[in-house]
């Protein structure tokens, strides 16, 4: 499938993403431990923009986390390891 703006995908946050997220929160809301994101776990994300590179389009994502939190993940590629996005699995 071709990624397009507005599509919902799964994003797996990396350890670097978690560190950046915690740094950004340090100045705003207090993160409760039960709301804390975990590296490698899939989170819903909305594609906010797509590059026009034909071989491997990069996407910018707004990652939707538990509670009032979100995370901006720019220039991510499709994959299955932390720091990448994938299409949600279809369950029948």
N, C-alpha and C positions, 0 to 999 in steps of 0.2 A: 504494500500500500504506500501511497505517497502522503507524507505529512503535510497538513494544511492548517492554517490558522483556525483556532477554535476547537480542534480535535482534542479529545482527552486521551492521554497515554499514561503509562506507569513510569515513574522515575525512581531510581535507586540512589539515594544520597550516599556520597562518599564520606570518608573520615574528614577530608578537607571541607566538604560542605557543612558537616556538623559543626566543626570548629568555627567556620565563618558565621553560621546561623547563631551559635551561642555568643559570639562576639557582638553581632548586631543587636541581640536581645539584651545584652548587658546594660544598655542605656535606656531600655523601655520597660517592657513587661517582665515580670518574674516568671520563669519557666518552671512549671511543676514537673516533677520527675515522671508522673504518669503521662504527661503530654510530650515528653522528650522524644524527638525522632531518633531512629537508629540507622546506622549505616547498613546498606544492603537491603533494607526493607522496601518494598514497593509502595509508593505514594501516588495518588492521583495528581496529574499535572495537566494544565491546559497549555497548548502550543500558542504562543503569543506572536511569534514571527518565524519565518523559514528563509534560509539563504537559498540562492538559486544554483548552488553547486550541484551538477547533475549526478555525480558518482556517490556522494554521501552528504546529503543536505544536513547542515547544522540547524538546530532549532533553539529558540529561546523558550523557556518554560516558566510558568508560575506554578510552583509546587504547592498543593493544598495539604497542610499538616493538620493534626488534631487540634481542636480548640480554635482560638482566634489567630492562629499563626499561618504564615505562608513563607515561601522562600523563592527568590528569583535565581534561576539556573540558566545562565547564558551560554550559547554556542555549544550545545550538547549533541552528541551523535547517538544513533541507535545501537543498542547492544544489550547485554545481560549482566554486566558487571557494575559495581557501584560507580556512579557518575555518568551513567548512560540511561537512555529511555527505551521503552519497548511498547509494543501494542498490547493492550489487555488481552488476557486469555479469554476465549469465548467458552462459556459454560452452557451446556444444553440441558 
